[in-house]
Amino acid sequence: MTYKDLMGKDKAELTKMDAELRLELFNLKLKHGTAQLEKTHQLKVIRTDLARIQTRLGELLSKVAAA
């Protein structure tokens, strides 16, 4: 997912995506802890996507606060 993909989404969609990715990250961490995770790079990808979503949500909230 790129940042440009997130530009067209509203706050509700971003919040839903955030919750889904957090759950997926939790499950991946559990699998990694029990040595069942084969593609460990997925952890980094999910964390990066979460950071992008959080950045976009922060921008939306700052626009609301400024208005």
N, CA, C, O and CB atoms as a CASP TS submission, in Angstrom:
PFRMAT TS
TARGET T0000
AUTHOR 0000-0000-0000
METHOD Language model
MODEL 1
PARENT N/A
ATOM      1  N   MET     1       0.847  -1.162   0.000  1.00  0.00           N
ATOM      2  CA  MET     1       0.000   0.000   0.000  1.00  0.00           C
ATOM      3  C   MET     1       0.902   1.237   0.000  1.00  0.00           C
ATOM      4  O   MET     1       1.886   1.310   0.736  1.00  0.00           O
ATOM      5  CB  MET     1      -0.969  -0.009   1.221  1.00  0.00           C
ATOM      6  N   THR     2       0.547   2.183  -0.826  1.00  0.00           N
ATOM      7  CA  THR     2       1.307   3.426  -0.866  1.00  0.00           C
ATOM      8  C   THR     2       0.504   4.538  -0.199  1.00  0.00           C
ATOM      9  O   THR     2      -0.692   4.404   0.058  1.00  0.00           O
ATOM     10  CB  THR     2       1.664   3.807  -2.324  1.00  0.00           C
ATOM     11  N   TYR     3       1.195   5.628   0.068  1.00  0.00           N
ATOM     12  CA  TYR     3       0.531   6.752   0.711  1.00  0.00           C
ATOM     13  C   TYR     3      -0.526   7.359  -0.206  1.00  0.00           C
ATOM     14  O   TYR     3      -1.550   7.854   0.266  1.00  0.00           O
ATOM     15  CB  TYR     3       1.553   7.813   1.113  1.00  0.00           C
ATOM     16  N   LYS     4      -0.282   7.323  -1.502  1.00  0.00           N
ATOM     17  CA  LYS     4      -1.250   7.869  -2.451  1.00  0.00           C
ATOM     18  C   LYS     4      -2.563   7.090  -2.411  1.00  0.00           C
ATOM     19  O   LYS     4      -3.626   7.662  -2.654  1.00  0.00           O
ATOM     20  CB  LYS     4      -0.672   7.851  -3.867  1.00  0.00           C
ATOM     21  N   ASP     5      -2.502   5.802  -2.110  1.00  0.00           N
ATOM     22  CA  ASP     5      -3.719   4.997  -1.981  1.00  0.00           C
ATOM     23  C   ASP     5      -4.585   5.488  -0.823  1.00  0.00           C
ATOM     24  O   ASP     5      -5.811   5.388  -0.867  1.00  0.00           O
ATOM     25  CB  ASP     5      -3.361   3.518  -1.779  1.00  0.00           C
ATOM     26  N   LEU     6      -3.951   6.006   0.188  1.00  0.00           N
ATOM     27  CA  LEU     6      -4.675   6.443   1.384  1.00  0.00           C
ATOM     28  C   LEU     6      -5.267   7.836   1.242  1.00  0.00           C
ATOM     29  O   LEU     6      -6.158   8.208   2.006  1.00  0.00           O
ATOM     30  CB  LEU     6      -3.759   6.410   2.578  1.00  0.00           C
ATOM     31  N   MET     7      -4.791   8.605   0.286  1.00  0.00           N
ATOM     32  CA  MET     7      -5.243   9.987   0.138  1.00  0.00           C
ATOM     33  C   MET     7      -6.741  10.082  -0.167  1.00  0.00           C
ATOM     34  O   MET     7      -7.381  11.049   0.247  1.00  0.00           O
ATOM     35  CB  MET     7      -4.453  10.672  -0.964  1.00  0.00           C
ATOM     36  N   GLY     8      -7.311   9.114  -0.871  1.00  0.00           N
ATOM     37  CA  GLY     8      -8.714   9.180  -1.233  1.00  0.00           C
ATOM     38  C   GLY     8      -9.661   8.602  -0.202  1.00  0.00           C
ATOM     39  O   GLY     8     -10.873   8.605  -0.413  1.00  0.00           O
ATOM     40  N   LYS     9      -9.143   8.113   0.894  1.00  0.00           N
ATOM     41  CA  LYS     9      -9.987   7.464   1.904  1.00  0.00           C
ATOM     42  C   LYS     9     -10.350   8.447   3.014  1.00  0.00           C
ATOM     43  O   LYS     9      -9.597   9.365   3.337  1.00  0.00           O
ATOM     44  CB  LYS     9      -9.271   6.233   2.497  1.00  0.00           C
ATOM     45  N   ASP    10     -11.523   8.220   3.578  1.00  0.00           N
ATOM     46  CA  ASP    10     -11.956   9.096   4.671  1.00  0.00           C
ATOM     47  C   ASP    10     -11.555   8.496   6.014  1.00  0.00           C
ATOM     48  O   ASP    10     -10.959   7.421   6.080  1.00  0.00           O
ATOM     49  CB  ASP    10     -13.487   9.323   4.618  1.00  0.00           C
ATOM     50  N   LYS    11     -11.893   9.212   7.078  1.00  0.00           N
ATOM     51  CA  LYS    11     -11.473   8.823   8.426  1.00  0.00           C
ATOM     52  C   LYS    11     -12.027   7.453   8.831  1.00  0.00           C
ATOM     53  O   LYS    11     -11.319   6.661   9.454  1.00  0.00           O
ATOM     54  CB  LYS    11     -11.920   9.878   9.434  1.00  0.00           C
ATOM     55  N   ALA    12     -13.273   7.171   8.487  1.00  0.00           N
ATOM     56  CA  ALA    12     -13.891   5.899   8.877  1.00  0.00           C
ATOM     57  C   ALA    12     -13.179   4.718   8.212  1.00  0.00           C
ATOM     58  O   ALA    12     -12.920   3.702   8.855  1.00  0.00           O
ATOM     59  CB  ALA    12     -15.387   5.893   8.505  1.00  0.00           C
ATOM     60  N   GLU    13     -12.869   4.857   6.935  1.00  0.00           N
ATOM     61  CA  GLU    13     -12.179   3.785   6.224  1.00  0.00           C
ATOM     62  C   GLU    13     -10.777   3.565   6.795  1.00  0.00           C
ATOM     63  O   GLU    13     -10.341   2.428   6.972  1.00  0.00           O
ATOM     64  CB  GLU    13     -12.097   4.106   4.724  1.00  0.00           C
ATOM     65  N   LEU    14     -10.089   4.652   7.076  1.00  0.00           N
ATOM     66  CA  LEU    14      -8.734   4.544   7.626  1.00  0.00           C
ATOM     67  C   LEU    14      -8.746   3.911   9.006  1.00  0.00           C
ATOM     68  O   LEU    14      -7.865   3.117   9.336  1.00  0.00           O
ATOM     69  CB  LEU    14      -8.074   5.919   7.693  1.00  0.00           C
ATOM     70  N   THR    15      -9.731   4.255   9.804  1.00  0.00           N
ATOM     71  CA  THR    15      -9.842   3.670  11.145  1.00  0.00           C
ATOM     72  C   THR    15     -10.112   2.173  11.064  1.00  0.00           C
ATOM     73  O   THR    15      -9.562   1.392  11.841  1.00  0.00           O
ATOM     74  CB  THR    15     -10.956   4.364  11.945  1.00  0.00           C
ATOM     75  N   LYS    16     -10.953   1.783  10.129  1.00  0.00           N
ATOM     76  CA  LYS    16     -11.249   0.359   9.946  1.00  0.00           C
ATOM     77  C   LYS    16      -9.996  -0.390   9.478  1.00  0.00           C
ATOM     78  O   LYS    16      -9.697  -1.476   9.974  1.00  0.00           O
ATOM     79  CB  LYS    16     -12.403   0.169   8.925  1.00  0.00           C
ATOM     80  N   MET    17      -9.272   0.190   8.531  1.00  0.00           N
ATOM     81  CA  MET    17      -8.038  -0.432   8.045  1.00  0.00           C
ATOM     82  C   MET    17      -7.015  -0.546   9.164  1.00  0.00           C
ATOM     83  O   MET    17      -6.300  -1.544   9.260  1.00  0.00           O
ATOM     84  CB  MET    17      -7.453   0.371   6.876  1.00  0.00           C
ATOM     85  N   ASP    18      -6.945   0.479  10.012  1.00  0.00           N
ATOM     86  CA  ASP    18      -6.019   0.477  11.140  1.00  0.00           C
ATOM     87  C   ASP    18      -6.321  -0.685  12.088  1.00  0.00           C
ATOM     88  O   ASP    18      -5.413  -1.398  12.517  1.00  0.00           O
ATOM     89  CB  ASP    18      -6.092   1.813  11.897  1.00  0.00           C
ATOM     90  N   ALA    19      -7.584  -0.866  12.404  1.00  0.00           N
ATOM     91  CA  ALA    19      -7.967  -1.950  13.313  1.00  0.00           C
ATOM     92  C   ALA    19      -7.655  -3.319  12.706  1.00  0.00           C
ATOM     93  O   ALA    19      -7.187  -4.215  13.409  1.00  0.00           O
ATOM     94  CB  ALA    19      -9.462  -1.855  13.654  1.00  0.00           C
ATOM     95  N   GLU    20      -7.908  -3.481  11.422  1.00  0.00           N
ATOM     96  CA  GLU    20      -7.643  -4.759  10.762  1.00  0.00           C
ATOM     97  C   GLU    20      -6.150  -5.066  10.729  1.00  0.00           C
ATOM     98  O   GLU    20      -5.735  -6.200  10.970  1.00  0.00           O
ATOM     99  CB  GLU    20      -8.207  -4.750   9.340  1.00  0.00           C
ATOM    100  N   LEU    21      -5.345  -4.045  10.429  1.00  0.00           N
ATOM    101  CA  LEU    21      -3.902  -4.265  10.371  1.00  0.00           C
ATOM    102  C   LEU    21      -3.320  -4.532  11.752  1.00  0.00           C
ATOM    103  O   LEU    21      -2.384  -5.320  11.887  1.00  0.00           O
ATOM    104  CB  LEU    21      -3.211  -3.064   9.741  1.00  0.00           C
ATOM    105  N   ARG    22      -3.864  -3.883  12.782  1.00  0.00           N
ATOM    106  CA  ARG    22      -3.385  -4.144  14.138  1.00  0.00           C
ATOM    107  C   ARG    22      -3.674  -5.591  14.548  1.00  0.00           C
ATOM    108  O   ARG    22      -2.847  -6.235  15.195  1.00  0.00           O
ATOM    109  CB  ARG    22      -4.038  -3.168  15.134  1.00  0.00           C
ATOM    110  N   LEU    23      -4.840  -6.092  14.173  1.00  0.00           N
ATOM    111  CA  LEU    23      -5.166  -7.485  14.468  1.00  0.00           C
ATOM    112  C   LEU    23      -4.249  -8.432  13.691  1.00  0.00           C
ATOM    113  O   LEU    23      -3.767  -9.426  14.235  1.00  0.00           O
ATOM    114  CB  LEU    23      -6.640  -7.774  14.130  1.00  0.00           C
ATOM    115  N   GLU    24      -4.019  -8.119  12.439  1.00  0.00           N
ATOM    116  CA  GLU    24      -3.124  -8.945  11.626  1.00  0.00           C
ATOM    117  C   GLU    24      -1.704  -8.927  12.189  1.00  0.00           C
ATOM    118  O   GLU    24      -1.038  -9.961  12.222  1.00  0.00           O
ATOM    119  CB  GLU    24      -3.120  -8.458  10.167  1.00  0.00           C
ATOM    120  N   LEU    25      -1.240  -7.763  12.628  1.00  0.00           N
ATOM    121  CA  LEU    25       0.090  -7.663  13.228  1.00  0.00           C
ATOM    122  C   LEU    25       0.174  -8.496  14.501  1.00  0.00           C
ATOM    123  O   LEU    25       1.177  -9.168  14.744  1.00  0.00           O
ATOM    124  CB  LEU    25       0.434  -6.200  13.530  1.00  0.00           C
ATOM    125  N   PHE    26      -0.872  -8.451  15.306  1.00  0.00           N
ATOM    126  CA  PHE    26      -0.903  -9.256  16.523  1.00  0.00           C
ATOM    127  C   PHE    26      -0.783 -10.745  16.197  1.00  0.00           C
ATOM    128  O   PHE    26      -0.017 -11.467  16.836  1.00  0.00           O
ATOM    129  CB  PHE    26      -2.194  -8.987  17.306  1.00  0.00           C
ATOM    130  N   ASN    27      -1.544 -11.197  15.200  1.00  0.00           N
ATOM    131  CA  ASN    27      -1.496 -12.606  14.816  1.00  0.00           C
ATOM    132  C   ASN    27      -0.127 -12.990  14.267  1.00  0.00           C
ATOM    133  O   ASN    27       0.376 -14.077  14.550  1.00  0.00           O
ATOM    134  CB  ASN    27      -2.574 -12.908  13.782  1.00  0.00           C
ATOM    135  N   LEU    28       0.475 -12.099  13.483  1.00  0.00           N
ATOM    136  CA  LEU    28       1.806 -12.388  12.945  1.00  0.00           C
ATOM    137  C   LEU    28       2.848 -12.460  14.059  1.00  0.00           C
ATOM    138  O   LEU    28       3.756 -13.290  14.008  1.00  0.00           O
ATOM    139  CB  LEU    28       2.210 -11.323  11.917  1.00  0.00           C
ATOM    140  N   LYS    29       2.721 -11.595  15.061  1.00  0.00           N
ATOM    141  CA  LYS    29       3.663 -11.630  16.179  1.00  0.00           C
ATOM    142  C   LYS    29       3.532 -12.929  16.964  1.00  0.00           C
ATOM    143  O   LYS    29       4.527 -13.491  17.420  1.00  0.00           O
ATOM    144  CB  LYS    29       3.438 -10.431  17.106  1.00  0.00           C
ATOM    145  N   LEU    30       2.297 -13.401  17.117  1.00  0.00           N
ATOM    146  CA  LEU    30       2.102 -14.686  17.802  1.00  0.00           C
ATOM    147  C   LEU    30       2.751 -15.820  17.019  1.00  0.00           C
ATOM    148  O   LEU    30       3.433 -16.669  17.593  1.00  0.00           O
ATOM    149  CB  LEU    30       0.603 -14.972  17.999  1.00  0.00           C
ATOM    150  N   LYS    31       2.537 -15.828  15.718  1.00  0.00           N
ATOM    151  CA  LYS    31       3.145 -16.867  14.883  1.00  0.00           C
ATOM    152  C   LYS    31       4.665 -16.774  14.914  1.00  0.00           C
ATOM    153  O   LYS    31       5.351 -17.796  14.944  1.00  0.00           O
ATOM    154  CB  LYS    31       2.641 -16.759  13.439  1.00  0.00           C
ATOM    155  N   HIS    32       5.194 -15.552  14.906  1.00  0.00           N
ATOM    156  CA  HIS    32       6.641 -15.370  14.941  1.00  0.00           C
ATOM    157  C   HIS    32       7.211 -15.866  16.266  1.00  0.00           C
ATOM    158  O   HIS    32       8.292 -16.453  16.301  1.00  0.00           O
ATOM    159  CB  HIS    32       7.005 -13.893  14.723  1.00  0.00           C
ATOM    160  N   GLY    33       6.493 -15.633  17.341  1.00  0.00           N
ATOM    161  CA  GLY    33       6.946 -16.059  18.659  1.00  0.00           C
ATOM    162  C   GLY    33       6.979 -17.560  18.825  1.00  0.00           C
ATOM    163  O   GLY    33       7.768 -18.084  19.612  1.00  0.00           O
ATOM    164  N   THR    34       6.129 -18.256  18.090  1.00  0.00           N
ATOM    165  CA  THR    34       6.092 -19.716  18.174  1.00  0.00           C
ATOM    166  C   THR    34       6.800 -20.373  16.997  1.00  0.00           C
ATOM    167  O   THR    34       6.663 -21.576  16.775  1.00  0.00           O
ATOM    168  CB  THR    34       4.654 -20.199  18.240  1.00  0.00           C
ATOM    169  N   ALA    35       7.558 -19.580  16.245  1.00  0.00           N
ATOM    170  CA  ALA    35       8.361 -20.056  15.110  1.00  0.00           C
ATOM    171  C   ALA    35       7.513 -20.701  14.014  1.00  0.00           C
ATOM    172  O   ALA    35       7.955 -21.653  13.370  1.00  0.00           O
ATOM    173  CB  ALA    35       9.398 -21.051  15.596  1.00  0.00           C
ATOM    174  N   GLN    36       6.308 -20.193  13.800  1.00  0.00           N
ATOM    175  CA  GLN    36       5.450 -20.703  12.745  1.00  0.00           C
ATOM    176  C   GLN    36       5.365 -19.753  11.557  1.00  0.00           C
ATOM    177  O   GLN    36       4.742 -20.086  10.548  1.00  0.00           O
ATOM    178  CB  GLN    36       4.073 -20.964  13.287  1.00  0.00           C
ATOM    179  N   LEU    37       5.974 -18.587  11.657  1.00  0.00           N
ATOM    180  CA  LEU    37       5.904 -17.583  10.605  1.00  0.00           C
ATOM    181  C   LEU    37       7.035 -17.809   9.614  1.00  0.00           C
ATOM    182  O   LEU    37       8.212 -17.757   9.972  1.00  0.00           O
ATOM    183  CB  LEU    37       5.971 -16.155  11.197  1.00  0.00           C
ATOM    184  N   GLU    38       6.665 -18.062   8.361  1.00  0.00           N
ATOM    185  CA  GLU    38       7.668 -18.335   7.341  1.00  0.00           C
ATOM    186  C   GLU    38       8.170 -17.056   6.681  1.00  0.00           C
ATOM    187  O   GLU    38       9.359 -16.939   6.384  1.00  0.00           O
ATOM    188  CB  GLU    38       7.101 -19.270   6.291  1.00  0.00           C
ATOM    189  N   LYS    39       7.281 -16.102   6.451  1.00  0.00           N
ATOM    190  CA  LYS    39       7.649 -14.864   5.776  1.00  0.00           C
ATOM    191  C   LYS    39       7.751 -13.751   6.816  1.00  0.00           C
ATOM    192  O   LYS    39       6.792 -13.016   7.050  1.00  0.00           O
ATOM    193  CB  LYS    39       6.615 -14.499   4.664  1.00  0.00           C
ATOM    194  N   THR    40       8.913 -13.640   7.430  1.00  0.00           N
ATOM    195  CA  THR    40       9.076 -12.680   8.514  1.00  0.00           C
ATOM    196  C   THR    40       9.056 -11.241   8.028  1.00  0.00           C
ATOM    197  O   THR    40       8.846 -10.334   8.834  1.00  0.00           O
ATOM    198  CB  THR    40      10.362 -12.947   9.244  1.00  0.00           C
ATOM    199  N   HIS    41       9.265 -10.999   6.749  1.00  0.00           N
ATOM    200  CA  HIS    41       9.219  -9.627   6.233  1.00  0.00           C
ATOM    201  C   HIS    41       7.817  -9.037   6.303  1.00  0.00           C
ATOM    202  O   HIS    41       7.648  -7.824   6.180  1.00  0.00           O
ATOM    203  CB  HIS    41       9.718  -9.591   4.797  1.00  0.00           C
ATOM    204  N   GLN    42       6.814  -9.883   6.500  1.00  0.00           N
ATOM    205  CA  GLN    42       5.439  -9.393   6.618  1.00  0.00           C
ATOM    206  C   GLN    42       5.282  -8.477   7.822  1.00  0.00           C
ATOM    207  O   GLN    42       4.476  -7.547   7.793  1.00  0.00           O
ATOM    208  CB  GLN    42       4.462 -10.564   6.723  1.00  0.00           C
ATOM    209  N   LEU    43       6.036  -8.729   8.871  1.00  0.00           N
ATOM    210  CA  LEU    43       5.967  -7.882  10.059  1.00  0.00           C
ATOM    211  C   LEU    43       6.341  -6.444   9.708  1.00  0.00           C
ATOM    212  O   LEU    43       5.655  -5.507  10.117  1.00  0.00           O
ATOM    213  CB  LEU    43       6.893  -8.422  11.165  1.00  0.00           C
ATOM    214  N   LYS    44       7.413  -6.269   8.962  1.00  0.00           N
ATOM    215  CA  LYS    44       7.856  -4.931   8.585  1.00  0.00           C
ATOM    216  C   LYS    44       6.847  -4.259   7.661  1.00  0.00           C
ATOM    217  O   LYS    44       6.582  -3.065   7.796  1.00  0.00           O
ATOM    218  CB  LYS    44       9.226  -4.994   7.910  1.00  0.00           C
ATOM    219  N   VAL    45       6.289  -5.011   6.733  1.00  0.00           N
ATOM    220  CA  VAL    45       5.312  -4.455   5.791  1.00  0.00           C
ATOM    221  C   VAL    45       4.079  -3.959   6.535  1.00  0.00           C
ATOM    222  O   VAL    45       3.585  -2.867   6.257  1.00  0.00           O
ATOM    223  CB  VAL    45       4.912  -5.508   4.737  1.00  0.00           C
ATOM    224  N   ILE    46       3.585  -4.741   7.466  1.00  0.00           N
ATOM    225  CA  ILE    46       2.395  -4.361   8.226  1.00  0.00           C
ATOM    226  C   ILE    46       2.680  -3.140   9.097  1.00  0.00           C
ATOM    227  O   ILE    46       1.848  -2.236   9.179  1.00  0.00           O
ATOM    228  CB  ILE    46       1.913  -5.537   9.096  1.00  0.00           C
ATOM    229  N   ARG    47       3.842  -3.099   9.749  1.00  0.00           N
ATOM    230  CA  ARG    47       4.188  -1.944  10.577  1.00  0.00           C
ATOM    231  C   ARG    47       4.303  -0.677   9.734  1.00  0.00           C
ATOM    232  O   ARG    47       3.889   0.398  10.168  1.00  0.00           O
ATOM    233  CB  ARG    47       5.502  -2.199  11.323  1.00  0.00           C
ATOM    234  N   THR    48       4.862  -0.801   8.534  1.00  0.00           N
ATOM    235  CA  THR    48       4.985   0.350   7.639  1.00  0.00           C
ATOM    236  C   THR    48       3.616   0.847   7.202  1.00  0.00           C
ATOM    237  O   THR    48       3.363   2.052   7.182  1.00  0.00           O
ATOM    238  CB  THR    48       5.829  -0.010   6.413  1.00  0.00           C
ATOM    239  N   ASP    49       2.734  -0.082   6.853  1.00  0.00           N
ATOM    240  CA  ASP    49       1.380   0.304   6.452  1.00  0.00           C
ATOM    241  C   ASP    49       0.638   0.983   7.603  1.00  0.00           C
ATOM    242  O   ASP    49      -0.087   1.956   7.390  1.00  0.00           O
ATOM    243  CB  ASP    49       0.595  -0.925   5.970  1.00  0.00           C
ATOM    244  N   LEU    50       0.817   0.473   8.815  1.00  0.00           N
ATOM    245  CA  LEU    50       0.190   1.085   9.987  1.00  0.00           C
ATOM    246  C   LEU    50       0.705   2.514  10.192  1.00  0.00           C
ATOM    247  O   LEU    50      -0.069   3.415  10.518  1.00  0.00           O
ATOM    248  CB  LEU    50       0.459   0.233  11.246  1.00  0.00           C
ATOM    249  N   ALA    51       1.987   2.712  10.004  1.00  0.00           N
ATOM    250  CA  ALA    51       2.555   4.050  10.166  1.00  0.00           C
ATOM    251  C   ALA    51       1.983   5.002   9.119  1.00  0.00           C
ATOM    252  O   ALA    51       1.697   6.158   9.429  1.00  0.00           O
ATOM    253  CB  ALA    51       4.093   4.003  10.063  1.00  0.00           C
ATOM    254  N   ARG    52       1.813   4.535   7.894  1.00  0.00           N
ATOM    255  CA  ARG    52       1.241   5.376   6.848  1.00  0.00           C
ATOM    256  C   ARG    52      -0.195   5.775   7.190  1.00  0.00           C
ATOM    257  O   ARG    52      -0.596   6.925   7.014  1.00  0.00           O
ATOM    258  CB  ARG    52       1.282   4.649   5.498  1.00  0.00           C
ATOM    259  N   ILE    53      -0.953   4.803   7.681  1.00  0.00           N
ATOM    260  CA  ILE    53      -2.346   5.079   8.049  1.00  0.00           C
ATOM    261  C   ILE    53      -2.400   6.073   9.209  1.00  0.00           C
ATOM    262  O   ILE    53      -3.207   7.003   9.194  1.00  0.00           O
ATOM    263  CB  ILE    53      -3.081   3.769   8.429  1.00  0.00           C
ATOM    264  N   GLN    54      -1.546   5.879  10.207  1.00  0.00           N
ATOM    265  CA  GLN    54      -1.527   6.793  11.344  1.00  0.00           C
ATOM    266  C   GLN    54      -1.137   8.207  10.925  1.00  0.00           C
ATOM    267  O   GLN    54      -1.670   9.185  11.450  1.00  0.00           O
ATOM    268  CB  GLN    54      -0.566   6.285  12.409  1.00  0.00           C
ATOM    269  N   THR    55      -0.212   8.310   9.982  1.00  0.00           N
ATOM    270  CA  THR    55       0.190   9.623   9.482  1.00  0.00           C
ATOM    271  C   THR    55      -0.975  10.307   8.791  1.00  0.00           C
ATOM    272  O   THR    55      -1.224  11.491   9.018  1.00  0.00           O
ATOM    273  CB  THR    55       1.376   9.498   8.520  1.00  0.00           C
ATOM    274  N   ARG    56      -1.688   9.572   7.952  1.00  0.00           N
ATOM    275  CA  ARG    56      -2.826  10.149   7.234  1.00  0.00           C
ATOM    276  C   ARG    56      -3.939  10.547   8.207  1.00  0.00           C
ATOM    277  O   ARG    56      -4.548  11.605   8.050  1.00  0.00           O
ATOM    278  CB  ARG    56      -3.365   9.152   6.191  1.00  0.00           C
ATOM    279  N   LEU    57      -4.206   9.707   9.206  1.00  0.00           N
ATOM    280  CA  LEU    57      -5.216  10.053  10.210  1.00  0.00           C
ATOM    281  C   LEU    57      -4.817  11.315  10.973  1.00  0.00           C
ATOM    282  O   LEU    57      -5.664  12.155  11.276  1.00  0.00           O
ATOM    283  CB  LEU    57      -5.421   8.884  11.190  1.00  0.00           C
ATOM    284  N   GLY    58      -3.545  11.445  11.279  1.00  0.00           N
ATOM    285  CA  GLY    58      -3.069  12.642  11.956  1.00  0.00           C
ATOM    286  C   GLY    58      -3.260  13.887  11.115  1.00  0.00           C
ATOM    287  O   GLY    58      -3.612  14.946  11.634  1.00  0.00           O
ATOM    288  N   GLU    59      -3.029  13.762   9.814  1.00  0.00           N
ATOM    289  CA  GLU    59      -3.252  14.898   8.922  1.00  0.00           C
ATOM    290  C   GLU    59      -4.721  15.294   8.890  1.00  0.00           C
ATOM    291  O   GLU    59      -5.056  16.478   8.930  1.00  0.00           O
ATOM    292  CB  GLU    59      -2.770  14.569   7.513  1.00  0.00           C
ATOM    293  N   LEU    60      -5.598  14.291   8.816  1.00  0.00           N
ATOM    294  CA  LEU    60      -7.028  14.582   8.790  1.00  0.00           C
ATOM    295  C   LEU    60      -7.471  15.252  10.083  1.00  0.00           C
ATOM    296  O   LEU    60      -8.268  16.190  10.052  1.00  0.00           O
ATOM    297  CB  LEU    60      -7.830  13.300   8.560  1.00  0.00           C
ATOM    298  N   LEU    61      -6.966  14.786  11.207  1.00  0.00           N
ATOM    299  CA  LEU    61      -7.346  15.365  12.491  1.00  0.00           C
ATOM    300  C   LEU    61      -6.809  16.794  12.645  1.00  0.00           C
ATOM    301  O   LEU    61      -7.470  17.653  13.229  1.00  0.00           O
ATOM    302  CB  LEU    61      -6.836  14.485  13.635  1.00  0.00           C
ATOM    303  N   SER    62      -5.621  17.036  12.124  1.00  0.00           N
ATOM    304  CA  SER    62      -5.072  18.396  12.233  1.00  0.00           C
ATOM    305  C   SER    62      -5.835  19.375  11.346  1.00  0.00           C
ATOM    306  O   SER    62      -5.959  20.553  11.683  1.00  0.00           O
ATOM    307  CB  SER    62      -3.583  18.404  11.857  1.00  0.00           C
ATOM    308  N   LYS    63      -6.343  18.895  10.219  1.00  0.00           N
ATOM    309  CA  LYS    63      -7.159  19.756   9.360  1.00  0.00           C
ATOM    310  C   LYS    63      -8.456  20.118  10.054  1.00  0.00           C
ATOM    311  O   LYS    63      -8.920  21.254   9.952  1.00  0.00           O
ATOM    312  CB  LYS    63      -7.450  19.070   8.017  1.00  0.00           C
ATOM    313  N   VAL    64      -9.050  19.161  10.764  1.00  0.00           N
ATOM    314  CA  VAL    64     -10.295  19.399  11.491  1.00  0.00           C
ATOM    315  C   VAL    64     -10.047  20.374  12.645  1.00  0.00           C
ATOM    316  O   VAL    64     -10.858  21.262  12.907  1.00  0.00           O
ATOM    317  CB  VAL    64     -10.882  18.064  12.022  1.00  0.00           C
ATOM    318  N   ALA    65      -8.918  20.193  13.324  1.00  0.00           N
ATOM    319  CA  ALA    65      -8.609  21.066  14.450  1.00  0.00           C
ATOM    320  C   ALA    65      -8.307  22.491  13.993  1.00  0.00           C
ATOM    321  O   ALA    65      -8.614  23.452  14.698  1.00  0.00           O
ATOM    322  CB  ALA    65      -7.430  20.512  15.235  1.00  0.00           C
ATOM    323  N   ALA    66      -7.708  22.624  12.820  1.00  0.00           N
ATOM    324  CA  ALA    66      -7.362  23.944  12.304  1.00  0.00           C
ATOM    325  C   ALA    66      -8.604  24.691  11.820  1.00  0.00           C
ATOM    326  O   ALA    66      -8.634  25.921  11.820  1.00  0.00           O
ATOM    327  CB  ALA    66      -6.345  23.818  11.166  1.00  0.00           C
ATOM    328  N   ALA    67      -9.612  23.953  11.415  1.00  0.00           N
ATOM    329  CA  ALA    67     -10.824  24.601  10.878  1.00  0.00           C
ATOM    330  C   ALA    67     -11.760  25.092  11.936  1.00  0.00           C
ATOM    331  O   ALA    67     -12.809  25.653  11.620  1.00  0.00           O
ATOM    332  CB  ALA    67     -11.560  23.664   9.995  1.00  0.00           C
TER
END
